[in-house]
Amino acid sequence: FLGRDDTMSVGRFARLADSGKVRYVLVTQATPLFESVLMACNPVFDSALPLRYQYELYDCAGSAAALRGQLPVAASTRRR
């Protein structure tokens, strides 16, 4: 996921991560979604990655609950 969808909410992203539709995130800019990814997902450290991706690639597998924890309380309890 490259974050090019400006309408992607943290809650929607958490659902995509929970379903396995999204796993890896390349964090290239400061957005609310990427701030949540930095807090909830695990950085990928792999020497096989190109240098430009080091410290920017995050694995969000199994991080949906932690991502939801980054939501404001009112948003996290809302049904969609």
Biopython code that builds the backbone (N, CA, C, O; Angstrom):
import numpy as np
from Bio.PDB.StructureBuilder import StructureBuilder

atoms = [
    (1, "PHE", "N", (0.848, -1.173, 0.000)),
    (1, "PHE", "CA", (0.000, 0.000, 0.000)),
    (1, "PHE", "C", (0.886, 1.226, 0.000)),
    (1, "PHE", "O", (1.791, 1.344, 0.826)),
    (2, "LEU", "N", (0.632, 2.134, -0.916)),
    (2, "LEU", "CA", (1.465, 3.324, -1.051)),
    (2, "LEU", "C", (0.801, 4.581, -0.516)),
    (2, "LEU", "O", (1.423, 5.643, -0.497)),
    (3, "GLY", "N", (-0.451, 4.483, -0.082)),
    (3, "GLY", "CA", (-1.110, 5.626, 0.511)),
    (3, "GLY", "C", (-1.569, 6.675, -0.469)),
    (3, "GLY", "O", (-1.740, 7.834, -0.090)),
    (4, "ARG", "N", (-1.770, 6.314, -1.690)),
    (4, "ARG", "CA", (-2.191, 7.301, -2.689)),
    (4, "ARG", "C", (-3.687, 7.589, -2.639)),
    (4, "ARG", "O", (-4.164, 8.492, -3.326)),
    (5, "ASP", "N", (-4.426, 6.840, -1.843)),
    (5, "ASP", "CA", (-5.860, 7.061, -1.681)),
    (5, "ASP", "C", (-6.064, 8.009, -0.505)),
    (5, "ASP", "O", (-5.975, 7.595, 0.651)),
    (6, "ASP", "N", (-6.337, 9.276, -0.796)),
    (6, "ASP", "CA", (-6.494, 10.284, 0.253)),
    (6, "ASP", "C", (-7.718, 10.041, 1.130)),
    (6, "ASP", "O", (-7.812, 10.601, 2.222)),
    (7, "THR", "N", (-8.644, 9.227, 0.677)),
    (7, "THR", "CA", (-9.860, 8.987, 1.445)),
    (7, "THR", "C", (-9.754, 7.768, 2.353)),
    (7, "THR", "O", (-10.718, 7.441, 3.044)),
    (8, "MET", "N", (-8.630, 7.099, 2.372)),
    (8, "MET", "CA", (-8.461, 5.899, 3.194)),
    (8, "MET", "C", (-8.377, 6.295, 4.665)),
    (8, "MET", "O", (-7.459, 7.000, 5.085)),
    (9, "SER", "N", (-9.352, 5.826, 5.436)),
    (9, "SER", "CA", (-9.339, 6.093, 6.875)),
    (9, "SER", "C", (-8.539, 4.999, 7.583)),
    (9, "SER", "O", (-8.283, 3.936, 7.016)),
    (10, "VAL", "N", (-8.156, 5.271, 8.806)),
    (10, "VAL", "CA", (-7.448, 4.273, 9.605)),
    (10, "VAL", "C", (-8.341, 3.055, 9.822)),
    (10, "VAL", "O", (-7.870, 1.920, 9.746)),
    (11, "GLY", "N", (-9.621, 3.282, 10.090)),
    (11, "GLY", "CA", (-10.550, 2.174, 10.303)),
    (11, "GLY", "C", (-10.687, 1.288, 9.076)),
    (11, "GLY", "O", (-10.675, 0.062, 9.183)),
    (12, "ARG", "N", (-10.815, 1.907, 7.919)),
    (12, "ARG", "CA", (-10.923, 1.129, 6.669)),
    (12, "ARG", "C", (-9.626, 0.359, 6.416)),
    (12, "ARG", "O", (-9.655, -0.806, 6.019)),
    (13, "PHE", "N", (-8.500, 1.014, 6.646)),
    (13, "PHE", "CA", (-7.226, 0.339, 6.457)),
    (13, "PHE", "C", (-7.087, -0.839, 7.420)),
    (13, "PHE", "O", (-6.583, -1.895, 7.039)),
    (14, "ALA", "N", (-7.530, -0.664, 8.660)),
    (14, "ALA", "CA", (-7.468, -1.757, 9.647)),
    (14, "ALA", "C", (-8.288, -2.954, 9.168)),
    (14, "ALA", "O", (-7.870, -4.100, 9.328)),
    (15, "ARG", "N", (-9.456, -2.686, 8.579)),
    (15, "ARG", "CA", (-10.277, -3.793, 8.055)),
    (15, "ARG", "C", (-9.570, -4.505, 6.903)),
    (15, "ARG", "O", (-9.614, -5.731, 6.811)),
    (16, "LEU", "N", (-8.918, -3.742, 6.027)),
    (16, "LEU", "CA", (-8.171, -4.352, 4.916)),
    (16, "LEU", "C", (-6.996, -5.186, 5.440)),
    (16, "LEU", "O", (-6.727, -6.273, 4.928)),
    (17, "ALA", "N", (-6.312, -4.683, 6.444)),
    (17, "ALA", "CA", (-5.197, -5.433, 7.035)),
    (17, "ALA", "C", (-5.714, -6.693, 7.719)),
    (17, "ALA", "O", (-5.098, -7.755, 7.619)),
    (18, "ASP", "N", (-6.853, -6.578, 8.420)),
    (18, "ASP", "CA", (-7.437, -7.720, 9.121)),
    (18, "ASP", "C", (-7.854, -8.819, 8.143)),
    (18, "ASP", "O", (-7.742, -10.007, 8.448)),
    (19, "SER", "N", (-8.337, -8.415, 6.968)),
    (19, "SER", "CA", (-8.788, -9.397, 5.970)),
    (19, "SER", "C", (-7.627, -9.975, 5.161)),
    (19, "SER", "O", (-7.813, -10.933, 4.410)),
    (20, "GLY", "N", (-6.432, -9.401, 5.310)),
    (20, "GLY", "CA", (-5.278, -9.876, 4.556)),
    (20, "GLY", "C", (-5.148, -9.245, 3.178)),
    (20, "GLY", "O", (-4.255, -9.607, 2.412)),
    (21, "LYS", "N", (-6.036, -8.297, 2.852)),
    (21, "LYS", "CA", (-5.966, -7.643, 1.543)),
    (21, "LYS", "C", (-4.802, -6.678, 1.451)),
    (21, "LYS", "O", (-4.311, -6.393, 0.359)),
    (22, "VAL", "N", (-4.356, -6.171, 2.598)),
    (22, "VAL", "CA", (-3.190, -5.288, 2.659)),
    (22, "VAL", "C", (-2.287, -5.817, 3.756)),
    (22, "VAL", "O", (-2.753, -6.142, 4.848)),
    (23, "ARG", "N", (-1.015, -5.904, 3.471)),
    (23, "ARG", "CA", (-0.066, -6.344, 4.486)),
    (23, "ARG", "C", (1.087, -5.363, 4.641)),
    (23, "ARG", "O", (1.384, -4.918, 5.749)),
    (24, "TYR", "N", (1.727, -5.030, 3.549)),
    (24, "TYR", "CA", (2.904, -4.162, 3.603)),
    (24, "TYR", "C", (2.540, -2.726, 3.230)),
    (24, "TYR", "O", (1.726, -2.485, 2.339)),
    (25, "VAL", "N", (3.155, -1.792, 3.927)),
    (25, "VAL", "CA", (2.918, -0.377, 3.694)),
    (25, "VAL", "C", (4.260, 0.308, 3.512)),
    (25, "VAL", "O", (5.176, 0.133, 4.316)),
    (26, "LEU", "N", (4.365, 1.078, 2.460)),
    (26, "LEU", "CA", (5.552, 1.884, 2.229)),
    (26, "LEU", "C", (5.226, 3.299, 2.697)),
    (26, "LEU", "O", (4.460, 4.012, 2.051)),
    (27, "VAL", "N", (5.805, 3.693, 3.809)),
    (27, "VAL", "CA", (5.531, 4.993, 4.413)),
    (27, "VAL", "C", (6.487, 6.017, 3.816)),
    (27, "VAL", "O", (7.694, 5.973, 4.054)),
    (28, "THR", "N", (5.930, 6.935, 3.038)),
    (28, "THR", "CA", (6.766, 7.910, 2.340)),
    (28, "THR", "C", (6.445, 9.349, 2.697)),
    (28, "THR", "O", (7.166, 10.263, 2.296)),
    (29, "GLN", "N", (5.374, 9.562, 3.446)),
    (29, "GLN", "CA", (4.977, 10.923, 3.802)),
    (29, "GLN", "C", (4.228, 10.903, 5.124)),
    (29, "GLN", "O", (3.790, 9.848, 5.582)),
    (30, "ALA", "N", (4.084, 12.058, 5.728)),
    (30, "ALA", "CA", (3.378, 12.155, 7.006)),
    (30, "ALA", "C", (1.892, 12.376, 6.760)),
    (30, "ALA", "O", (1.484, 13.446, 6.308)),
    (31, "THR", "N", (1.086, 11.363, 7.058)),
    (31, "THR", "CA", (-0.371, 11.464, 6.987)),
    (31, "THR", "C", (-0.919, 10.816, 8.247)),
    (31, "THR", "O", (-0.201, 10.055, 8.895)),
    (32, "PRO", "N", (-2.167, 11.089, 8.620)),
    (32, "PRO", "CA", (-2.736, 10.421, 9.794)),
    (32, "PRO", "C", (-2.684, 8.894, 9.680)),
    (32, "PRO", "O", (-2.405, 8.206, 10.662)),
    (33, "LEU", "N", (-2.953, 8.369, 8.485)),
    (33, "LEU", "CA", (-2.899, 6.915, 8.310)),
    (33, "LEU", "C", (-1.485, 6.402, 8.532)),
    (33, "LEU", "O", (-1.289, 5.412, 9.237)),
    (34, "PHE", "N", (-0.513, 7.053, 7.945)),
    (34, "PHE", "CA", (0.861, 6.589, 8.093)),
    (34, "PHE", "C", (1.356, 6.744, 9.526)),
    (34, "PHE", "O", (2.161, 5.938, 9.993)),
    (35, "GLU", "N", (0.884, 7.769, 10.223)),
    (35, "GLU", "CA", (1.246, 7.913, 11.642)),
    (35, "GLU", "C", (0.746, 6.701, 12.422)),
    (35, "GLU", "O", (1.449, 6.197, 13.299)),
    (36, "SER", "N", (-0.453, 6.232, 12.114)),
    (36, "SER", "CA", (-0.997, 5.040, 12.779)),
    (36, "SER", "C", (-0.193, 3.799, 12.423)),
    (36, "SER", "O", (0.069, 2.958, 13.281)),
    (37, "VAL", "N", (0.198, 3.685, 11.155)),
    (37, "VAL", "CA", (1.025, 2.548, 10.724)),
    (37, "VAL", "C", (2.346, 2.538, 11.493)),
    (37, "VAL", "O", (2.793, 1.482, 11.940)),
    (38, "LEU", "N", (2.966, 3.691, 11.648)),
    (38, "LEU", "CA", (4.238, 3.768, 12.386)),
    (38, "LEU", "C", (4.076, 3.297, 13.822)),
    (38, "LEU", "O", (4.989, 2.685, 14.377)),
    (39, "MET", "N", (2.924, 3.573, 14.435)),
    (39, "MET", "CA", (2.688, 3.199, 15.826)),
    (39, "MET", "C", (2.273, 1.730, 15.979)),
    (39, "MET", "O", (2.593, 1.098, 16.986)),
    (40, "ALA", "N", (1.561, 1.186, 14.983)),
    (40, "ALA", "CA", (0.933, -0.123, 15.157)),
    (40, "ALA", "C", (1.612, -1.274, 14.419)),
    (40, "ALA", "O", (1.520, -2.421, 14.856)),
    (41, "CYS", "N", (2.283, -0.994, 13.323)),
    (41, "CYS", "CA", (2.851, -2.063, 12.489)),
    (41, "CYS", "C", (4.347, -2.210, 12.743)),
    (41, "CYS", "O", (4.968, -1.363, 13.385)),
    (42, "ASN", "N", (4.907, -3.287, 12.234)),
    (42, "ASN", "CA", (6.313, -3.598, 12.468)),
    (42, "ASN", "C", (7.187, -3.207, 11.275)),
    (42, "ASN", "O", (6.871, -3.548, 10.135)),
    (43, "PRO", "N", (8.277, -2.498, 11.535)),
    (43, "PRO", "CA", (9.183, -2.176, 10.434)),
    (43, "PRO", "C", (9.813, -3.455, 9.885)),
    (43, "PRO", "O", (10.089, -4.395, 10.631)),
    (44, "VAL", "N", (10.033, -3.476, 8.590)),
    (44, "VAL", "CA", (10.656, -4.622, 7.935)),
    (44, "VAL", "C", (12.146, -4.320, 7.783)),
    (44, "VAL", "O", (12.537, -3.379, 7.093)),
    (45, "PHE", "N", (12.957, -5.129, 8.435)),
    (45, "PHE", "CA", (14.408, -5.003, 8.323)),
    (45, "PHE", "C", (14.911, -6.206, 7.546)),
    (45, "PHE", "O", (14.931, -7.324, 8.060)),
    (46, "ASP", "N", (15.308, -5.979, 6.333)),
    (46, "ASP", "CA", (15.780, -7.055, 5.467)),
    (46, "ASP", "C", (16.885, -6.491, 4.586)),
    (46, "ASP", "O", (16.647, -5.573, 3.802)),
    (47, "SER", "N", (18.064, -7.021, 4.707)),
    (47, "SER", "CA", (19.189, -6.511, 3.924)),
    (47, "SER", "C", (18.995, -6.711, 2.424)),
    (47, "SER", "O", (19.699, -6.100, 1.621)),
    (48, "ALA", "N", (18.040, -7.566, 2.041)),
    (48, "ALA", "CA", (17.777, -7.786, 0.619)),
    (48, "ALA", "C", (16.942, -6.655, 0.008)),
    (48, "ALA", "O", (16.859, -6.533, -1.214)),
    (49, "LEU", "N", (16.328, -5.832, 0.857)),
    (49, "LEU", "CA", (15.547, -4.703, 0.348)),
    (49, "LEU", "C", (16.476, -3.630, -0.203)),
    (49, "LEU", "O", (17.566, -3.413, 0.326)),
    (50, "PRO", "N", (16.046, -2.965, -1.257)),
    (50, "PRO", "CA", (16.835, -1.827, -1.731)),
    (50, "PRO", "C", (16.978, -0.785, -0.617)),
    (50, "PRO", "O", (16.064, -0.611, 0.189)),
    (51, "LEU", "N", (18.082, -0.117, -0.573)),
    (51, "LEU", "CA", (18.373, 0.854, 0.475)),
    (51, "LEU", "C", (17.279, 1.910, 0.616)),
    (51, "LEU", "O", (16.983, 2.349, 1.728)),
    (52, "ARG", "N", (16.681, 2.319, -0.489)),
    (52, "ARG", "CA", (15.660, 3.363, -0.424)),
    (52, "ARG", "C", (14.412, 2.929, 0.350)),
    (52, "ARG", "O", (13.644, 3.781, 0.798)),
    (53, "TYR", "N", (14.196, 1.611, 0.515)),
    (53, "TYR", "CA", (13.040, 1.120, 1.258)),
    (53, "TYR", "C", (13.346, 0.815, 2.717)),
    (53, "TYR", "O", (12.430, 0.580, 3.505)),
    (54, "GLN", "N", (14.612, 0.818, 3.082)),
    (54, "GLN", "CA", (14.967, 0.576, 4.477)),
    (54, "GLN", "C", (14.342, 1.674, 5.335)),
    (54, "GLN", "O", (14.409, 2.850, 4.977)),
    (55, "TYR", "N", (13.753, 1.312, 6.431)),
    (55, "TYR", "CA", (13.111, 2.234, 7.377)),
    (55, "TYR", "C", (11.838, 2.879, 6.835)),
    (55, "TYR", "O", (11.319, 3.812, 7.448)),
    (56, "GLU", "N", (11.329, 2.410, 5.712)),
    (56, "GLU", "CA", (10.076, 2.937, 5.174)),
    (56, "GLU", "C", (9.028, 1.855, 4.949)),
    (56, "GLU", "O", (7.859, 2.176, 4.735)),
    (57, "LEU", "N", (9.414, 0.587, 4.991)),
    (57, "LEU", "CA", (8.495, -0.511, 4.728)),
    (57, "LEU", "C", (8.023, -1.115, 6.052)),
    (57, "LEU", "O", (8.834, -1.456, 6.913)),
    (58, "TYR", "N", (6.693, -1.243, 6.203)),
    (58, "TYR", "CA", (6.106, -1.764, 7.435)),
    (58, "TYR", "C", (5.199, -2.937, 7.125)),
    (58, "TYR", "O", (4.489, -2.940, 6.120)),
    (59, "ASP", "N", (5.228, -3.941, 8.004)),
    (59, "ASP", "CA", (4.401, -5.131, 7.891)),
    (59, "ASP", "C", (3.237, -4.991, 8.869)),
    (59, "ASP", "O", (3.442, -4.918, 10.080)),
    (60, "CYS", "N", (2.021, -4.953, 8.340)),
    (60, "CYS", "CA", (0.834, -4.754, 9.179)),
    (60, "CYS", "C", (0.054, -6.040, 9.410)),
    (60, "CYS", "O", (-1.077, -5.986, 9.892)),
    (61, "ALA", "N", (0.628, -7.199, 9.077)),
    (61, "ALA", "CA", (-0.048, -8.470, 9.340)),
    (61, "ALA", "C", (-0.270, -8.610, 10.842)),
    (61, "ALA", "O", (0.665, -8.468, 11.630)),
    (62, "GLY", "N", (-1.490, -8.883, 11.227)),
    (62, "GLY", "CA", (-1.819, -9.064, 12.636)),
    (62, "GLY", "C", (-1.879, -7.775, 13.439)),
    (62, "GLY", "O", (-1.924, -7.816, 14.668)),
    (63, "SER", "N", (-1.880, -6.631, 12.763)),
    (63, "SER", "CA", (-1.857, -5.341, 13.458)),
    (63, "SER", "C", (-3.193, -4.605, 13.425)),
    (63, "SER", "O", (-3.259, -3.444, 13.827)),
    (64, "ALA", "N", (-4.252, -5.251, 12.957)),
    (64, "ALA", "CA", (-5.540, -4.564, 12.820)),
    (64, "ALA", "C", (-6.034, -4.026, 14.158)),
    (64, "ALA", "O", (-6.506, -2.891, 14.228)),
    (65, "ALA", "N", (-5.934, -4.815, 15.210)),
    (65, "ALA", "CA", (-6.410, -4.347, 16.526)),
    (65, "ALA", "C", (-5.584, -3.158, 16.998)),
    (65, "ALA", "O", (-6.132, -2.206, 17.554)),
    (66, "ALA", "N", (-4.294, -3.202, 16.787)),
    (66, "ALA", "CA", (-3.432, -2.078, 17.181)),
    (66, "ALA", "C", (-3.745, -0.847, 16.338)),
    (66, "ALA", "O", (-3.724, 0.273, 16.848)),
    (67, "LEU", "N", (-4.032, -1.042, 15.063)),
    (67, "LEU", "CA", (-4.423, 0.079, 14.215)),
    (67, "LEU", "C", (-5.732, 0.679, 14.707)),
    (67, "LEU", "O", (-5.875, 1.900, 14.773)),
    (68, "ARG", "N", (-6.689, -0.182, 15.054)),
    (68, "ARG", "CA", (-7.960, 0.315, 15.580)),
    (68, "ARG", "C", (-7.747, 1.067, 16.885)),
    (68, "ARG", "O", (-8.486, 2.002, 17.196)),
    (69, "GLY", "N", (-6.747, 0.664, 17.643)),
    (69, "GLY", "CA", (-6.427, 1.344, 18.891)),
    (69, "GLY", "C", (-5.935, 2.753, 18.673)),
    (69, "GLY", "O", (-5.920, 3.550, 19.611)),
    (70, "GLN", "N", (-5.528, 3.087, 17.449)),
    (70, "GLN", "CA", (-5.069, 4.430, 17.120)),
    (70, "GLN", "C", (-6.238, 5.361, 16.782)),
    (70, "GLN", "O", (-6.055, 6.571, 16.651)),
    (71, "LEU", "N", (-7.438, 4.791, 16.641)),
    (71, "LEU", "CA", (-8.607, 5.600, 16.297)),
    (71, "LEU", "C", (-9.123, 6.357, 17.513)),
    (71, "LEU", "O", (-8.979, 5.883, 18.640)),
    (72, "PRO", "N", (-9.717, 7.517, 17.304)),
    (72, "PRO", "CA", (-10.430, 8.167, 18.409)),
    (72, "PRO", "C", (-11.550, 7.263, 18.874)),
    (72, "PRO", "O", (-12.096, 6.511, 18.066)),
    (73, "VAL", "N", (-11.909, 7.306, 20.128)),
    (73, "VAL", "CA", (-12.919, 6.385, 20.689)),
    (73, "VAL", "C", (-14.205, 6.425, 19.910)),
    (73, "VAL", "O", (-14.748, 5.364, 19.600)),
    (74, "ALA", "N", (-14.724, 7.584, 19.577)),
    (74, "ALA", "CA", (-15.992, 7.672, 18.861)),
    (74, "ALA", "C", (-15.917, 6.976, 17.515)),
    (74, "ALA", "O", (-16.872, 6.307, 17.120)),
    (75, "ALA", "N", (-14.818, 7.113, 16.804)),
    (75, "ALA", "CA", (-14.694, 6.494, 15.483)),
    (75, "ALA", "C", (-14.538, 4.988, 15.591)),
    (75, "ALA", "O", (-15.038, 4.255, 14.737)),
    (76, "SER", "N", (-13.856, 4.514, 16.622)),
    (76, "SER", "CA", (-13.613, 3.080, 16.730)),
    (76, "SER", "C", (-14.865, 2.312, 17.144)),
    (76, "SER", "O", (-14.921, 1.098, 16.947)),
    (77, "THR", "N", (-15.870, 2.977, 17.709)),
    (77, "THR", "CA", (-17.087, 2.295, 18.125)),
    (77, "THR", "C", (-18.203, 2.433, 17.103)),
    (77, "THR", "O", (-19.258, 1.818, 17.263)),
    (78, "ARG", "N", (-18.000, 3.213, 16.074)),
    (78, "ARG", "CA", (-18.999, 3.424, 15.031)),
    (78, "ARG", "C", (-19.125, 2.189, 14.170)),
    (78, "ARG", "O", (-18.116, 1.578, 13.817)),
    (79, "ARG", "N", (-20.336, 1.807, 13.824)),
    (79, "ARG", "CA", (-20.572, 0.679, 12.917)),
    (79, "ARG", "C", (-20.607, 1.186, 11.487)),
    (79, "ARG", "O", (-21.090, 2.288, 11.228)),
    (80, "ARG", "N", (-20.095, 0.382, 10.552)),
    (80, "ARG", "CA", (-20.124, 0.755, 9.127)),
    (80, "ARG", "C", (-20.781, -0.317, 8.341)),
    (80, "ARG", "O", (-20.907, -0.200, 7.122)),
]
sb = StructureBuilder()
sb.init_structure("model")
sb.init_model(0)
sb.init_chain("A")
sb.init_seg("    ")
for serial, (resi, resn, name, xyz) in enumerate(atoms, 1):
    if name == "N":
        sb.init_residue(resn, " ", resi, " ")
    sb.init_atom(name, np.array(xyz, "f"), 0.0, 1.0, " ", f" {name:<3s}", serial, name[0])
structure = sb.get_structure()
